[in-house]
């Protein structure tokens, strides 16, 4: 019996569950995937031929900082999500260190209201854990539009900080969903701050101050507490080979993320070439740690690739270290950089789908996303693995207007971003109004 679709996607190589790639059509109706197979004899309102292209489940960036409200001169939800869809991202999780911090229902509601009008892609927001809101976290983590609780164990941008074990225990005890953690040891950072007083200090001191032990000590403390309490944690932006070794044995309760920049750049070269543009927390380290993180990706210790998109203006970034803030843009470049790694045979396309689509959905219990299957949301990232593209500052949609990958040539590039069954980006052009929807979770 013939069906009628709102959109028919025809002729592509489709990444299906269980690591299958097949040339099949996808029929979309009412923002859902309604049929997969040979659908050419069916009726449709619109059709896209995607011959020679690869159709992936919509890519999810589960760590972005869009700076709204309060710091919109650096970034906002409109420009941040515009960059996301230009880069093939269909959903984002946004972090709580805005002004004010997202630590209560009103602050979350404000962000949701802004996103409803301005987001090109789907969205959800973290609630920030603070010593003042511990007793409310159990209710806050269940609010619609919340993807979970975020803890900063070490100070970074903003004023959210939970440095002590006692507060950490209380927070983990009070929640049921997986908690995302920025894992750096605040006590060690304070003890070592005198390093920054050296008269010849420059950005190459950043990984000396925020050293391997700063990350490792914090992650050891976290895993010990989470293991005892039987709570699930997700360690963000892993920067050391030592943490990869540590996390190997605790996969039953601990997942982790790596960023493209920790896989792409290494010290000292990145600081010599990019200066403070390469500065982030935790820092980019030497090649031995980069190799260790790559081992974590290839051995499935690393579960997710997230961008940690954390923009600042170029004027702020070009201040003399240590006045320069940590963070860089990344949501728009996540997929081009990772597709280039696919072409370099560092990972397979199946690995990429697992890291940016399937695992974020599984780990955070996102409803109806992460795989191309019937009844799932019609979020699709369609890429050309052969397309070469030079990333430039001019291409970046972020209000901050720069990228550490300026003038880097990549092979593999998103051609279509389809969100809720609508084409939002086509051939590097935004072709839709903001149509993003709030992400839903099985909680």
N, C-alpha and C positions, 0 to 999 in steps of 0.2 A: 504493500500500500504506500502510495507516494505521500511524502511529508512536505511541509512548507517551513523553510528556515528564514530567520532574519538575516543570517550571514552564512555563506558557505565558503570554507577555506579549502582550496583544491590544489592537488599536485605536489604538496610538500612532503618531505621526509619527517614523519612525526615520531617524537620520542614518547613512547607509551610506557606504562608501568612494566616492571620486571626487565628493564634494560632492552626493550624491543624498539627497533626503529623500522617503521613501515611506511610505504607510500599509501596513505589513506586520506580521505576527505574528512573534514570536521564540520558538522552541522550545528549551528548555534541558534537558540530560540530563547527569548525572555532572559537574556544574560547568562544562560546555562549551556553547557555542552549537551546537546540532545541526541546526537548520533555520531558514530565514527565508522567509516567503511567506504565503499564505493557509493557515493551519494549523488552522482552527476545527473541521474534521471529525476531527481526531486526538484521541487520548486524552491525558489529563494528570492528574497528582496534584493540582496547584494551578494556579489561573489568576488573573491580575491584569488587569483592564480598565484601560487607561491612556488612555482617550479624551481627546482635546484636550491630551495631554501630549507632550512632545518626548523621545525616547529617544536619549541620547548614549552613545558609548563611555565606559567608566568614567574619571572624571577622575583624573589623577595629579598629586600635589604633590611635585615632585622636590627641594624644599629645606625641610626642617623640622628644628627643634631640640627634641627631646622630653626633654632634660635627665636622662635615666636611663641609667646609675646616677649617683649622687653629688649631684644637685641636684634631687631629686624634690619638694622643697617648692615649686619653681616650676612643675614639670610632670612627668608621667610618661607611659609608653607607653599605659597604660590610658586616662587622660583625654585625652591628645593624639589618639589614634586615635578616641576617642569623638567628639571635636570634628570630626575629619576626616569621619566618616560622616554626622554631622548636617549638615555642609556639602556633602555629595554627593561627597566624595573617596573613591576606592576603593583607591588605593595611595599609599604615601609612601616617600621616600628620606630617611633621618635622618642628621644631621650628626655628626662625630666629636668635637666639643669638649665632651664630658661629663667626669665625674671618676670613674675615670681616663679620659684621652683614648683613643679607639678607634684605637690605633696598632699593635696586634698581634692574633694569632689568638685569644688568651684573652679579650681585651676584646670582640672581635666575637662570639665564642661566647656570652659572658655576655648581650649584648644580644639575640641570637637566641633564647636560652632564655627571657628575659623576654617577648619579643614573642610567642613561640609560645603562651604562656598568656594574654596580656593584650591582644593587638592586635585591634581590631574590623575593621581594614582590612588589606590586603596591605602588606608592608614589605620594605625592604632598607636596608643601612647602609653609609655611606662609611667607608673607612679614612683616617685623618688622616696626611698626610705630615709627617715631622719629620726633622731632620738625622740623628737616631739610627737611623731605620729605613729609610733609602734603599736599602740593599742587599737588604732583604727585600720591598720593594714589589711586585716582579715576581710573587712567589708570593702575597702578600697580596691583590692585586687579583683573583686568580683564585679566591679562596675562595667557596664557596657562601654566598649571603646578602649578598655585597658588591656594591654598585652601582658602585664605582670608587674612585679616590683623590681626596681633597680637599686643596687647598693654600690656606693663609692667607698671602698675601703681605704683608698688613698686620695688626697685632694687633687683635683684637676680643675677644669673650667667650672666656675660656679661655687656655691657654698654648701653643697650636699656632702656630708662626710659622716661615715660610721666606722671609726678606726679601731674600737675596742672589742674584744671577744665577747664581753658580757652583752653589749647591745646587739652584736651579730647573732648571738644565740637567741635573744629575745625576738628579733625580727624573723629568723628562720622558723622558730617555734610558732610564731603567730600566723604564718601563711601556709597555704597548701599548694599553690602553683609553683612552677619552677622559677627561681629567682636569678636575675642576670647580675653579674658582679664585675665591677672594675677592680681588679685585684693588684693593688700595690700597698706595701706596708708603710702607713703614715708615720709610725714611730721612727723607722729607719730613714725616711725622707727628711724628717726634722733633724735627726742626729747628724745627717750628712750635708745639711744645707750650707755649712761653712765652705764646702767645695766651691760654691758659687761666688765666694768672696775673693778668689784668686785674681790677681791683677791681669792675668792673661786669659781670663775665662772667655770662652766662645761656645757656640752651639755644640762643638765636639765634646764638651763636658756633660751634655745632657744625659747620654747613656752611662756616664761615670757616676753622676749624682743619682739618677734613678737606675741603679745597677741591677744585675741579675738577681742578687739576693733580695732586693726590694720586691721584685715580682714573686720570686720563689717562696720567700718566707710567708708572704701574704696568702699565696695559694695553698701552701701546706696547712696554715691555720684554718683557712676556709674549709678545706676538704676534711680535716679532722673533725671539725664541728658539724658539718653537714652529714658526714658519715654516722656520727654518734646519734644525731637527731633524726636520721633517716629522711632527710630533706633533699629535694632535687635542686641542683644549681647549674648555672651556665656561665662559664668563665669567658669573659670577653677578651678580644684582641691579644691572644697569646703572643708573647715576644721572646720566649726563651726555649731552648731545646730541653732544659731541665724540667720545665712544667709539662712538656709533652711526655717525658718519661714518667712523671708523677701521675698524670691523668690516664695513662694506659690501663692502670689496674683498678680504676674506680668508675668505669663506664656505666655501671648499674645506676649511679645517682648523679654523676657529673658529666656534662657535655661541655664543649668549648668551641670557640670561634677563632679564626685567623682572618687578618685583613689582607687585601691585595698588596698594600704597601709593604707589609712585613715580608711578603713573598717576592716582591719585585726589587726593592731597594735593600742595600746593606751599608753598614758603616765600615770605614770612615768615608767611603766614596760619596755617599749621598749628602753628607754634611759639607764636604769640600765643594761639591758641585752646586747644591741647592741652598746651602746655608740654613737659615731658620725656617725655610719653606719645608724642610724635611723633619721639623720638630713636632713630635706628637708624644702622647702618654698612653701606654708605656712606650719607650723609645724604640726606634729602629736600631738594631744591634749588628754585630759583625757577621761575617758570612757563615761561621760555624752555627750560629743560632738560626740564621736563615735556612741552612741545610736541615737543621733539626726540626724546624716548623714544616718544611717540605716533607720530611719523613712522616710527620704527624698527619699531613694531608693524604699522602699516598698509602699510609697504613690505617686510615680511617679512625685515627685518634681525634683529629679535627673533624667536627661535625658540620660546621657552617662557615661560609665566607660572608662577612659583613663589612661594610665600607668604613665604619666609624667616620662618616662624613661629618666634619667638625670645622666649618669655615670661620675664618677671621678675615678682616680686610687686609689687603696687601700692605697698607701703611702700618697696621698693627704688627704683621708678621715681620716686617723689615726693621723693627726696632732691634737695638742691640741686645743679644742674649745676656742675662736671663729675663729681660723685660718682655721679650717676644712671647706671645701666647702659643700654647701647644694645640695642634690640630690642623687638618687640611681638608679640602674638598675630596669627595670620593664616590658619591652615589651615582654620578653620571659615567664614571670611568670603571666601575666595578666589573661590569660584564665585558667591555672591550679588552681590558687587561686579562681577565680570566679566559676569554675566547682565544686570545693570543697564546696563553699557556697551553690550551688544547692543541693549537697548531704546532706548538713546540714539543708536543708529545709529553708534557709534564703531567698532564691529567687527561682522562678521557672525557668525552661529552657526557657519558653516564655519571662520571664523578661530579662534573659541573652541575648537572640536574639535581643530584643528591645534595650537594652543598648549598645551592641557592634556591631550590624549590621544595624538594621532598622533605629534607631534614628540618628546615625552619617550620614547616607545617606540622611535622610529627612532634618535634620537641615542644613547641608552644601550643599544640592541639588546636591549630587553625581549622576551622570548618570549611570543607569543600574547595580546598586549594592544594597546590603542590604536585598534582598529577593530572595528566590528560585522560580523563575518564568520564563516562556519561553521568550526568547530574552534578558534576563539579562546576564551579564558576568558570565562565569563559574568559580566563586570564591567560594570555598566550604571549610569549616572546619569540618572534620569528627572526632568525639570524642567517646571515650569509657567511659561512666559514671561510670563503675565499676573498671576501672584500677587504681591501687594504685601506687604512684610514690613518691620517696623522692627527693625533690629539693636539689641540692648541688651547691657549687661554681664551681665545675669541669664541670657541665652540661652547665653553662652559656657561650654563644658564644661571648658576648660583649668583646671588647678589655680590658675593666676594670677587667673582670674576677671574679666578686663577686656578691652576691645577699643578701639582708637582710633576705631572706627566707631560707638560708643555713640550711640543715638538717630538714626542715619542710616536713612532710608527707602529701600528698594530695590524695583525691580520685576523679577521673575524669581527663581525660588527652587526648590531641589531638593525633590522630593516623595518619591521612593524612591531609596535607595542599595542596589544589588544587588551582592553580592560573592561570587564563586565559585558563582553560581547561587542564593544565599540572600538573601532580603530582610533587610537589617540595620537600615535606617532606613525608616520609613513615616510620612508626615505629621508630621515633626518629633519622632518618638518612636523610641528605640532598641528594636528588637523581636527582638534576637538576643543570644546570648552572644558573646564575642570569637571570631571564626572566621577571622581573617586568616591568610594563608599567605605564606611566603617567596617573593619575586619571583624568577623565573628569567631568565637572560640567555643570549644566543647569543655565547659568548666562546671 
